[in-house]
């Protein structure tokens, strides 16, 4: 596993969707200067690191995940110099910024692809994955066909307008499938290293890598993609050893082996993350079951040898807002969990104030059902909730129309708000090593239906019981060692005596264990 930059040991991340965070030039779209302006807000909350969703030049068919130029900030957000100033200001505040790297595909308007479409052989002919004939579609993949004079069909990675970059096939089984060590595949790999060099040299602190586990095709158990990332890891260790790398992979044993420092538990795939927050019966609403999540977490934890950072986000730009499924009174329980688990926590912008999923929106720039989770940040009670001075009908995405919508201003003024609860939880996390990113975890109650979620966090000789009870009944947790000081509680909290702890309904508590 890669040597981890020290700043990750205590990092709490804040994810920013740049077009929806803060607009400083009145065009209805958030920009880089708006993020720089609000760095102090993020730091005051307690977050010391930022994940910035794609800000590169793009036609925005997929909200910037369809890149047209990896080395240019899209003009609607500002300039490269604006992004460098963001890095510099963040560093002055003791914060770090990672960018969203999209290595698996580009926009079909990227100059690489425009060259790759040409019938004649050139430097970009093999930058993407093409079949040898327009009549052969790549089995198992979507494709682009009949778009140019080139005789072939091109593999796509996500939407139709996102052609897949060529990193080779682990086990080629068709004549057009190039091996990983082919000239085209290696050229793509080196081009992506150049993109990383470009931004790391300008002060970027690392990358969150989109679809990191999907680059090599026909890949048996991820072996080819692991090897690819190990090569990139060697390049980073030599040139930028402090660069942080977090993967959208969802299989920590593979991503950590590939050289990533962190991996997400995703809302798709086998993690059972949605059992907690986003299903018909979420655990944190009191009528769900967390046991399959716990079983899968333990499996990943052990397979990765308890190393690296398994990250659990409050949400992100691809899933429903937390508030759509978890009632206001239970969001504190959800954040008590999120901010007491190992790994680096991620808070999606606006989740800290309880922003709503905005229902019924027309899709914006490839958002479709995700659009309601991407509405503008709600800062105050001025026009457009302080997001922009543009006319409301010019906003990138409409604001939440609810007259009682939460705002950062109202939440910051209310000492009993969710914002202040999260601020307190981060402060406690930072003050207790057992609760931090590197502390170990042992589950003692798996949150099966009708039961609480309880686990012991430990670091050295320090041990803290975390117990979260969203059910409607009092629950009892026992320990082999006596309980001591309570360091946090919400709801009606808990009562502990000796080796027994009674946790009240809809409550959470962190209690020290006297070893």
C-alpha positions in Angstrom: 0.0 0.0 0.0 1.2 3.5 -0.8 2.7 5.7 1.9 0.0 8.1 3.0 0.4 11.9 3.1 0.3 12.9 6.8 -2.5 15.4 6.2 -4.9 12.6 5.4 -4.6 11.2 8.9 -6.9 13.9 10.2 -8.7 15.0 7.0 -12.5 15.7 7.0 -13.6 16.4 3.4 -16.2 18.7 2.1 -17.4 18.0 -1.5 -18.2 21.0 -3.7 -20.2 20.9 -6.8 -18.7 24.1 -8.3 -21.6 25.2 -10.4 -24.0 25.1 -7.4 -21.9 26.5 -4.6 -21.4 30.3 -4.9 -21.7 32.7 -7.9 -19.7 35.9 -7.7 -20.2 37.2 -11.2 -24.0 37.2 -11.5 -24.4 34.7 -14.4 -26.4 32.2 -12.3 -23.6 29.6 -12.2 -21.2 29.0 -9.3 -17.5 29.7 -9.9 -14.0 29.2 -8.5 -13.9 32.7 -6.9 -17.1 31.8 -5.0 -15.4 28.7 -3.5 -12.4 30.8 -2.5 -14.7 33.3 -0.9 -16.4 30.6 1.2 -13.2 28.7 2.4 -13.6 30.2 5.9 -17.1 28.8 6.1 -15.8 25.3 5.3 -13.0 25.6 7.8 -15.3 26.9 10.5 -17.5 23.9 10.1 -14.4 21.8 10.8 -13.6 20.5 7.3 -9.9 20.8 6.4 -10.0 19.3 2.9 -12.1 19.8 -0.3 -13.1 17.5 -3.1 -13.9 19.7 -6.1 -16.1 18.1 -8.7 -14.9 18.6 -12.3 -14.0 22.1 -13.3 -12.3 21.5 -16.6 -13.4 22.7 -20.0 -16.5 20.7 -21.1 -19.6 20.9 -23.3 -21.4 19.8 -20.1 -23.4 16.9 -21.4 -22.6 15.2 -18.1 -22.0 18.2 -15.8 -18.3 18.3 -16.5 -17.6 14.6 -16.4 -17.4 14.9 -20.2 -14.0 16.6 -20.4 -12.9 18.6 -23.5 -9.6 19.9 -22.1 -8.0 18.4 -18.9 -5.7 21.3 -18.5 -8.0 24.3 -18.8 -10.6 25.5 -16.3 -13.9 26.0 -18.0 -14.4 29.8 -18.6 -17.8 29.9 -16.8 -16.0 28.9 -13.6 -13.0 31.2 -14.2 -9.4 30.7 -15.2 -6.5 28.4 -14.3 -5.1 31.3 -12.3 -8.3 31.4 -10.3 -7.9 27.8 -9.4 -4.3 28.3 -8.4 -5.4 31.1 -6.1 -7.9 28.7 -4.5 -5.1 26.2 -3.9 -2.9 29.0 -2.4 -5.7 30.4 -0.1 -6.6 26.9 1.1 -3.0 26.2 1.9 -2.8 29.5 3.9 -5.8 28.2 5.9 -4.2 24.8 6.5 -6.6 23.2 4.1 -6.1 20.9 1.0 -7.9 20.6 -2.3 -8.2 17.5 -4.5 -9.6 17.7 -8.0 -11.9 15.2 -9.8 -9.9 13.3 -12.4 -11.9 11.5 -15.1 -9.4 9.1 -16.8 -11.8 6.7 -18.3 -13.5 8.8 -21.0 -13.6 12.2 -22.5 -16.2 14.3 -24.3 -16.7 13.4 -28.0 -15.6 17.1 -28.5 -12.2 16.5 -27.0 -9.4 17.2 -29.6 -8.0 13.7 -29.0 -11.3 12.2 -30.1 -11.7 14.5 -33.1 -8.3 13.2 -34.3 -9.1 9.6 -33.4 -12.2 9.7 -35.7 -10.1 10.4 -38.8 -9.7 7.6 -41.3 -6.0 8.1 -41.6 -3.5 6.8 -39.0 -2.3 9.5 -36.5 -1.0 9.9 -33.0 -4.6 9.6 -31.6 -5.9 6.7 -33.7 -5.5 4.3 -30.7 -6.2 6.8 -27.9 -9.8 5.3 -27.8 -11.2 1.8 -28.2 -12.4 1.1 -31.7 -13.5 -2.0 -33.4 -12.1 -2.8 -36.9 -15.4 -2.5 -38.7 -18.4 -0.2 -38.5 -20.5 -3.4 -38.6 -19.0 -4.8 -35.5 -20.3 -3.4 -32.3 -18.2 -4.1 -29.2 -20.1 -6.8 -27.3 -20.8 -5.9 -23.7 -20.2 -2.2 -24.2 -22.2 0.7 -25.6 -20.8 2.3 -28.7 -20.7 5.2 -31.1 -21.2 4.2 -34.8 -21.4 6.0 -38.1 -20.0 9.3 -36.8 -17.0 9.8 -39.2 -15.1 8.3 -42.1 -13.3 5.9 -39.8 -14.4 2.4 -40.3 -15.2 1.2 -36.8 -17.4 1.5 -33.7 -16.1 3.2 -30.6 -16.7 2.0 -27.1 -18.4 4.4 -24.7 -18.0 4.4 -20.9 -21.1 6.1 -19.7 -23.3 8.3 -21.8 -23.2 8.0 -25.6 -21.1 11.2 -25.9 -18.3 9.8 -23.6 -16.0 7.7 -25.7 -13.8 5.3 -23.6 -10.1 6.0 -23.5 -7.8 3.0 -24.4 -5.9 1.5 -21.5 -5.8 -1.9 -23.1 -7.5 -5.3 -22.5 -6.2 -7.6 -19.8 -7.3 -10.6 -21.9 -7.9 -9.5 -25.5 -10.2 -11.9 -27.3 -10.9 -10.0 -30.5 -8.4 -8.7 -33.1 -9.3 -5.0 -32.3 -8.8 -5.4 -28.6 -5.3 -4.1 -27.8 -3.2 -5.5 -24.9 -2.2 -3.3 -22.0 1.3 -3.0 -23.3 0.3 -1.8 -26.7 1.6 1.5 -28.0 -1.9 3.0 -27.9 -2.7 1.9 -24.3 0.7 3.1 -23.0 0.3 6.4 -24.8 -3.0 7.0 -23.0 -1.5 6.1 -19.7 1.4 8.6 -20.2 -1.1 11.3 -21.3 -3.0 10.9 -18.1 0.2 11.2 -16.1 0.9 14.5 -17.9 -2.5 15.8 -16.8 -1.7 14.9 -13.2 1.7 16.5 -13.4 0.1 19.7 -14.8 -2.2 20.2 -11.8 0.0 18.9 -9.1 2.7 21.3 -10.2 0.2 24.1 -9.7 -0.6 23.2 -6.1 -3.4 20.7 -6.4 -3.1 18.2 -3.4 -4.3 15.1 -5.3 -7.2 13.5 -7.0 -10.5 11.7 -6.6 -10.5 9.4 -9.5 -13.8 8.8 -11.3 -14.6 5.1 -12.2 -11.1 4.2 -11.1 -11.7 0.4 -11.2 -13.0 0.3 -14.8 -10.1 1.5 -17.0 -8.7 -1.8 -18.3 -11.3 -3.9 -20.1 -11.9 -7.7 -20.0 -10.1 -7.4 -16.7 -10.0 -10.6 -14.6 -10.7 -9.7 -11.0 -9.3 -6.2 -11.5 -5.7 -7.5 -12.1 -5.0 -5.3 -15.1 -6.4 -2.1 -13.5 -4.5 -2.8 -10.3 -1.3 -3.1 -12.3 -2.0 0.1 -14.2 -2.6 2.1 -11.0 0.6 0.6 -9.4 2.5 2.1 -12.4 0.9 5.5 -11.8 1.6 5.1 -8.1 5.3 4.6 -8.8 5.3 7.8 -10.9 3.6 9.7 -8.1 6.0 8.3 -5.4 8.9 9.6 -7.5 7.6 13.0 -8.5 4.7 13.9 -6.1 4.8 11.7 -3.0 2.5 14.0 -1.1 -0.3 13.7 -3.7 -3.5 12.1 -2.2 -5.4 9.6 -4.2 -9.0 8.5 -3.5 -10.7 6.1 -5.8 -14.3 5.6 -7.0 -13.9 1.8 -6.9 -15.9 0.4 -4.1 -13.5 -2.5 -3.4 -10.8 -1.3 -1.0 -8.8 -4.4 -1.1 -8.2 -3.8 -4.9 -7.9 0.0 -4.8 -5.4 0.0 -1.9 -3.3 -2.7 -3.6 -3.3 -0.4 -6.7 -1.8 2.4 -4.7 -4.8 4.5 -3.6 -4.9 5.9 -0.1 -8.7 5.9 0.1 -11.7 4.2 -1.4 -15.4 5.0 -1.1 -18.1 2.8 -0.1 -20.5 3.5 -3.0 -24.3 3.8 -3.3 -24.1 1.1 -6.0 -22.5 -2.3 -5.9 -22.1 -4.6 -3.0 -21.5 -2.2 0.0 -25.1 -2.1 1.3 -24.4 1.6 2.0 -28.0 2.4 0.9 -29.3 0.2 3.7 -28.3 2.9 6.1 -29.5 6.1 4.3 -31.4 5.6 1.0 -33.9 2.7 0.7 -37.5 2.0 1.6 -36.6 1.4 5.2 -33.3 3.1 6.1 -31.5 2.0 9.3 -31.3 5.6 10.6 -35.1 6.0 10.3 -35.5 3.3 13.0 -37.1 0.5 10.9 -34.2 -0.8 8.9 -31.4 -3.3 9.1 -27.7 -2.5 9.0 -26.4 -6.0 9.5 -25.5 -6.6 5.8 -23.7 -3.3 5.6 -21.7 -4.2 8.7 -20.8 -7.7 7.3 -19.6 -6.2 4.1 -17.7 -3.4 5.9 -15.9 -6.0 8.0 -15.1 -8.1 4.9 -13.6 -5.0 3.2 -11.8 -4.0 6.4 -10.1 -7.3 6.8 -9.4 -7.9 3.1 -7.6 -4.5 3.1 -5.6 -5.6 6.2 -7.2 -2.7 8.2 -5.0 -0.3 6.2 -5.9 2.7 4.0 -9.0 4.8 4.6 -12.5 3.5 3.8 -14.6 6.6 3.2 -18.3 6.9 3.9 -19.9 10.0 2.4 -23.0 11.8 3.6 -24.0 11.9 0.0 -22.7 13.2 -3.3 -23.8 14.6 -6.6 -24.9 11.2 -7.9 -27.4 10.2 -5.2 -30.4 11.6 -3.4 -29.9 14.2 -0.7 -29.7 12.6 2.8 -32.7 14.7 3.8 -34.9 13.0 1.2 -34.9 9.7 3.2 -33.8 10.7 6.7 -36.1 12.8 8.9 -34.7 15.9 10.6 -34.6 14.4 14.0 -32.6 11.4 12.8 -30.0 13.2 10.7 -28.0 13.8 13.9 -27.8 10.0 14.4 -26.6 9.6 10.8 -23.9 12.2 11.3 -22.9 10.6 14.7 -22.2 7.5 12.6 -20.5 9.2 9.7 -18.2 11.2 12.0 -17.3 8.3 14.3 -16.3 5.7 11.7 -12.7 5.0 10.6 -11.5 6.5 7.3 -11.9 10.1 6.0 -15.4 11.4 6.3 -17.0 13.3 3.3 -19.7 15.8 3.7 -21.6 16.8 0.6 -22.2 20.6 0.4 -25.5 21.6 2.0 -25.9 18.3 3.9 -24.6 20.1 7.0 -27.6 22.4 6.9 -30.1 19.7 5.9 -30.7 20.9 2.3 -33.6 19.1 0.6 -33.7 17.1 -2.6 -35.7 19.4 -4.9 -38.5 17.4 -6.5 -39.7 17.6 -10.0 -36.8 19.3 -11.7 -36.2 19.0 -15.5 -32.8 17.4 -16.1 -29.9 19.8 -16.3 -26.7 18.9 -18.1 -27.1 15.2 -17.8 -28.3 15.2 -14.2 -31.7 13.5 -14.8 -32.9 12.1 -11.4 -29.7 13.5 -9.8 -30.6 17.1 -10.6 -32.6 17.5 -7.4 -29.4 16.9 -5.4 -27.5 19.6 -7.2 -29.5 22.7 -6.5 -27.7 25.9 -5.4 -26.3 26.2 -1.9 -28.6 28.1 0.4 -26.5 30.8 2.2 -29.0 33.3 3.6 -32.5 34.8 3.2 -31.6 37.3 0.4 -32.5 36.8 -3.2 -31.6 33.3 -4.5 -30.7 32.4 -0.9 -27.5 34.4 -1.4 -26.2 32.1 -4.1 -26.3 34.5 -7.0 -27.4 38.0 -8.0 -28.7 36.7 -11.3 -32.5 36.8 -12.0 -33.9 33.6 -10.5 -34.9 32.3 -13.9 -31.2 32.4 -15.0 -29.9 30.1 -12.2 -28.1 27.0 -13.4 -30.6 24.9 -11.4 -33.7 26.3 -9.7 -33.5 26.9 -5.9 -35.5 24.8 -3.5 -38.8 26.7 -3.5 -39.7 25.7 0.1 -40.3 28.9 2.0 -38.9 27.1 5.1 -35.7 25.9 3.3 -32.7 25.8 5.6 -29.9 28.3 5.1 -26.3 28.5 6.4 -27.1 31.8 8.1 -30.1 30.4 10.1 -28.3 27.3 11.0 -25.2 29.1 12.2 -27.4 31.4 14.4 -29.2 28.5 16.0 -27.0 26.7 18.5 -29.3 23.7 18.4 -29.0 23.3 14.6 -27.7 20.4 12.6 -24.8 22.6 11.5 -23.6 23.1 15.1 -24.1 19.4 15.8 -21.8 18.4 13.0 -19.3 21.1 14.0 -19.3 19.6 17.5 -18.9 16.0 16.2 -15.9 17.0 14.1 -14.4 18.8 17.1 -14.8 15.7 19.2 -13.5 13.5 16.5 -10.4 15.6 16.3 -9.8 15.6 20.0 -10.2 11.8 20.5 -7.7 9.7 18.6 -9.8 6.6 19.0 -12.5 8.3 16.9 -10.2 9.5 14.2 -9.4 8.4 10.7 -6.8 5.8 11.8 -8.5 4.4 14.9 -9.5 0.7 14.6 -13.1 -0.6 14.9 -14.7 -3.6 16.4 -18.5 -4.1 16.0 -20.3 -5.4 19.0 -23.9 -5.0 17.7 -24.6 -5.0 14.0 -27.8 -3.0 13.8 -30.0 -5.9 12.7 -33.7 -5.0 12.5 -34.8 -3.7 15.9 -31.3 -3.5 17.3 -28.8 -0.6 17.7 -25.5 -0.2 15.9 -22.6 -0.4 18.4 -18.9 -0.5 17.9 -15.7 0.2 19.8 -13.2 2.6 18.3 -9.6 2.3 19.6 -6.2 3.8 19.2 -3.4 2.5 21.4 -4.8 2.3 24.9 -7.8 4.6 24.2 -11.2 3.0 23.6 -14.6 4.6 23.0 -17.9 2.9 22.6 -20.1 4.4 19.9 -23.8 3.3 20.2 -26.5 4.6 17.8 -30.1 3.6 18.5 -32.6 4.8 16.0 -35.2 2.3 17.2 -38.2 3.2 19.4 -37.1 1.1 22.4 -34.4 1.3 25.0 -31.4 -0.9 24.2 -28.7 -2.4 26.4 -25.1 -2.8 25.4 -22.6 -4.6 27.6 -18.8 -4.4 27.7 -16.1 -6.6 29.1 -14.5 -3.5 30.7 -16.3 -0.7 32.7 -17.6 2.4 31.0 -16.3 5.8 31.9 -16.9 9.4 30.8 -19.5 10.2 28.1 -17.9 12.4 25.5 -21.0 12.9 23.3 -24.7 12.3 23.2 -27.7 13.3 21.2 -31.4 12.7 21.7 -32.0 11.4 25.2 -28.5 9.9 25.3 -27.4 6.9 27.4 -26.9 5.9 31.0 -24.0 3.7 31.8 -23.0 1.9 35.0 -20.2 -0.6 35.3 -20.1 -2.7 32.2 -23.7 -1.9 31.1 -25.0 0.9 29.0 -28.7 1.7 28.4 -29.2 3.8 25.2 -32.5 5.6 24.9 -34.7 5.5 21.7 -33.6 7.8 18.8 -30.4 8.6 20.6 -26.6 8.2 20.2 -23.7 8.3 22.6 -19.9 8.0 22.7 -18.6 6.6 26.0 -15.1 6.0 27.0 -14.1 2.5 28.1 -11.8 2.2 31.1 -9.3 -0.5 30.2 
